[in-house]
Amino acid sequence: MNKNDIVTLFEYNYWANARVLNAAAKVTPEQFVAPANLSHVSLRGTLVHTFGAEEVWRLRCWEGISATALPTEDEFPTADALWTRWQAEERAMRSYLASLDDADLNTKIQYRNTKGAPFENILWKLLAHVVNHGTQSRAEAGIALTMFGQSPGDLDMILFFRETGQ
């Protein structure tokens, strides 16, 4: 894996996030927090988990901070509040990615999970995981959004490539 590949994966990640978050901005406040048959209970819970995972992994990889918890739903009363913070996180991750070179991607990163257990992984694998994790969570959010009449549309990577000319 090289830097260009990782950057392309994150470009896709942010393209897909934007589609989901733009659709989420159209649901009612009640729909945003309503219990649904999702891994993280609601549309908000699923999106907050997805955001939190991105933030925690960046903190682990770039800043060497092993967070003891993910952000909570209470921090994001609305889809707009979540979107605002996610945009800041995206800028921070883009800055981090820009600082890397191909050799950095093979660095071993030591960190602790939120329960304090120690782990060590190669950086490019952690970064690829972030995008893959987001794909799963966006799929769940997409189901809820579709049930609320606000489908984010296709999130396929090939569509991203076609739309962006990547």
C-alpha positions in Angstrom: 0.0 0.0 0.0 1.3 3.4 -0.8 0.4 7.0 0.2 -1.6 7.6 -3.0 -3.7 4.4 -2.3 -4.4 5.5 1.2 -5.3 9.0 0.2 -7.7 7.6 -2.5 -9.4 5.4 0.1 -9.9 8.4 2.4 -11.2 10.5 -0.5 -13.8 7.8 -1.1 -14.5 7.7 2.6 -15.3 11.4 2.8 -17.3 11.3 -0.4 -19.5 8.6 1.0 -19.7 10.2 4.4 -21.0 13.4 2.7 -23.7 11.5 0.9 -24.9 9.9 4.1 -24.6 13.1 6.2 -26.4 15.2 3.6 -29.3 12.6 3.7 -29.2 12.6 7.5 -29.7 16.4 7.5 -33.1 15.8 5.9 -34.6 13.5 8.5 -36.7 14.9 11.3 -35.1 15.3 14.7 -37.3 12.5 15.9 -36.1 10.2 13.2 -32.5 11.1 13.9 -32.7 9.7 17.4 -35.4 7.1 17.0 -34.6 3.5 18.0 -34.0 1.3 15.0 -32.8 -2.2 14.4 -29.1 -1.1 14.0 -25.9 -2.0 15.8 -25.8 1.3 17.6 -29.5 1.6 18.2 -30.4 4.7 16.1 -29.3 6.6 13.1 -27.6 9.1 15.4 -25.9 6.3 17.3 -24.6 4.7 14.2 -23.2 8.0 12.8 -21.7 9.0 16.1 -20.0 5.6 16.3 -18.6 6.0 12.8 -17.4 9.5 13.5 -15.9 8.4 16.8 -14.0 5.6 15.3 -12.4 7.9 12.7 -11.4 10.3 15.4 -10.1 7.7 17.8 -8.0 6.0 15.2 -6.5 9.4 14.0 -5.6 10.2 17.6 -4.0 6.8 18.1 -2.0 6.9 14.9 -1.0 10.6 14.7 -1.0 11.9 18.2 -0.3 8.8 20.1 -3.3 9.3 22.3 -5.2 6.1 23.2 -8.7 7.4 24.1 -10.6 5.5 26.8 -14.0 6.1 25.2 -15.7 7.1 22.0 -17.7 10.3 21.8 -21.3 10.0 23.1 -24.5 10.6 21.3 -25.3 13.4 23.8 -22.5 15.4 22.3 -24.5 15.6 19.0 -28.1 16.6 19.5 -28.6 17.2 15.8 -27.2 16.0 12.5 -25.8 19.5 11.9 -23.8 19.3 15.1 -22.4 16.0 14.0 -21.6 17.2 10.5 -19.8 20.3 11.9 -17.5 18.3 14.1 -17.0 15.6 11.4 -15.8 18.3 9.0 -13.2 19.4 11.5 -12.1 15.8 11.9 -11.9 15.4 8.2 -9.6 18.4 8.0 -7.4 17.0 10.7 -7.2 13.6 9.1 -6.4 15.1 5.7 -3.6 17.1 7.4 -2.3 13.9 8.9 -2.4 12.0 5.6 -0.6 14.8 3.9 2.2 14.5 6.4 2.9 10.9 5.6 5.1 9.3 3.0 5.2 5.7 1.7 7.8 4.6 4.3 5.6 6.0 7.2 2.8 3.6 6.1 4.9 0.6 7.2 5.5 2.0 10.7 4.3 -0.1 13.6 1.9 1.8 15.8 1.5 0.9 19.4 -1.7 1.8 21.1 -4.3 0.8 23.7 -8.0 0.1 22.9 -10.7 1.8 24.9 -10.5 -1.0 27.5 -6.7 -0.4 27.9 -5.5 -3.6 26.1 -2.2 -3.0 24.2 -2.0 -3.6 20.5 0.5 -3.0 17.7 -0.3 -2.8 14.0 1.2 -1.5 10.8 -0.1 2.0 10.0 -1.4 1.3 6.5 -3.5 -1.5 7.9 -5.0 0.7 10.6 -5.8 3.4 8.0 -7.4 0.9 5.7 -9.4 -0.4 8.6 -10.8 3.1 9.3 -12.3 3.2 5.8 -13.6 -0.3 5.9 -15.2 0.3 9.2 -16.9 3.4 7.8 -18.3 1.3 4.9 -20.1 -1.1 7.2 -21.5 1.7 9.4 -22.6 3.8 6.4 -24.4 0.8 5.1 -26.4 0.5 8.3 -27.1 4.3 8.3 -28.2 4.0 4.7 -30.8 1.4 5.6 -32.2 3.7 8.3 -32.1 6.7 5.9 -33.9 4.7 3.2 -36.6 3.7 5.7 -37.0 7.4 6.6 -37.4 8.2 2.8 -33.9 9.9 2.6 -31.8 7.3 0.9 -28.2 8.5 0.4 -28.1 6.7 -3.0 -25.4 4.4 -4.1 -22.2 4.4 -2.1 -20.2 2.1 -4.3 -16.6 3.0 -4.7 -16.8 2.6 -8.5 -19.4 5.3 -8.5 -17.0 7.5 -6.6 -14.3 6.8 -9.2 -16.7 7.6 -12.0 -18.0 10.8 -10.4 -14.6 12.2 -9.4 -12.5 10.9 -12.3 -10.2 9.1 -9.9 
